[in-house]
Amino acid sequence: MLNMLKSVEIASLGFALVLLTSSAARTDGLEAGLWKVVTKPVVNGMVAPGQETMRCLTADDVANLEVTFSPNSRTTNSTCENTEHEATPQRLKWHLQCKGQIDMDIAGEFAFDSRDHYTATITTQVSLGNQIQRSRAAIEAQRVGACP
């Protein structure tokens, strides 16, 4: 059971990080280009190693903020429902709940505070039987130049 829970912890943190690093963005303020994204996770109250990635956002990528930073549920043996969604050019807030073999509750809030900077927080709770894993990822992204 412990190995299964560790796999769930890794999967849920990975799920949240994939949401943040694999899609595109749209806002009246974000500029296309190369972005440095720093993610600082806390899992069950313990600080986990941070991650720094580089991400190229094209002009097409910055055309739709909601598509880029909203969750894309790809689960097996679970049903997911968006329970909250709020979007403005400066902010995106969402909440996804999944029920099934593994229950997940994932919420995100993004603040697009300038053309070349945004911050976000993703919180995740995963339940497998009587085991619960909670994580929180603080994200800060800065545009660093043109895409290669």
N, C-alpha and C positions, 0 to 999 in steps of 0.2 A: 504494500500500500504506500510506503514511504517513497519508493522509486516512482510509482505512478503519480504521486503528488508533486514530486520534483519535476517530472515531465510536464505536468499541468502548469506549474509555476513558470517554467521556461517557455511553454507554449503561450501562456497568457501574456507574459512580458513581450515575447516575440510578436504576438498579434498586435499589441499596442504600438510597438516600434515599427512594424510593417505599415500600419496605418499612417504613420507619420513620415515615413521615408520613401514610400513607393508611389505616391500619387502627385497630382499637380495642384495649382492654386489660382484663385481669382479674387482680386480685390481692386478697388480703384487706386490703391496705394502700392501694392507689391510690384516690383520691377523684375522682369525676366533677367536671368543671369545665373551665376554660380553662387550657391548658398552653402555656408558652413552651418551645420545643424548639430548642436550639442545637447545630448539627452542625459539626464541625471536621474536614475531610478532609485526608488526605495521599495524593498520587497519585505513584507511582514515586519516593518519597522527598522529594517537593517539597510544601510546604504549599500547599493550594489555598484560595481564598476561603471563609470560613465562611458558614453560612446560618442565619438565625433565622426560625422560623415559629411561628405560633400555631395551636393545635389544640384543638378542643372535644371532650372525651370525655364522652358522656352516661352515664347509669346503665347503659343497655344496653351501651354500649361497654366499660365496665369489668367486664363480667360474664365475660369469657374472655380472660385474659392470653395464652394460647397462640395463639389465633386472631389476636389483634391484632399481636403482635410476631414471629410465625413467618413465614418467607418463603412467598410465594405465587408459585410458578414459573409464569411466562407467557413461554415461550420459543418461538421458531420454529426448526425444524430441529435441535432438541436434545432430549435426554431427561434429566430431572432425577431425582435420588434423594436422599431425606433420609438421611444417614448417621449422624447423631447428633441426639438430642433428649432434653433433660432439663428438667423444669419443677418448680418449687416456688413457693409464694407470694412468696418473696423473690428468686427467680432464674429466668431462662430462658436456656437455651443450646441452640443448634442449628447444624447444618452441612448445607449443600446442595451437591451436586456435579452439574453438568450436562455432558454430553458430546454432541458433534455438530459442526455447522458452526463453532460457537464453543464452546470449553470454558470453564466457569466453576466456581470453587470459592468458595463464600460461607459465612462463619461469623459467627454473632452471639452475643453474650452480654450479657444485661440484668440489672442489679442494681436491685431495687425496695427502696430503703433507708428509705423513710418514706412516709406517706400522700400527701405532696405533692412527692416528688422521686424521680427515677430516673436512672441512667447506663447507657450501653451502648457497646459497641464492635462495629463491623461490619468484617470484613476480606474483601476480594475479590481474587481472582486470575483474570484473563481471558487465555486463550491463543488466538491466531489465527495459525495456521502456526507460525513460529519467533519470533513477537513475543509478549511477555508483559507485561501491565500489572498492577500491584499497587496496591491502594488500601486505606486504613484510615480509618474515620470514627469519631471520638469524639463521643458524644452526651451531652448533659446536658439534662434536662427538669425544669421546676419549675412546679407549679400556681400560677397567679396570681390566680384568682378564679372567679366563676361564668361560664358561657357566656353570650354576648349573646343 
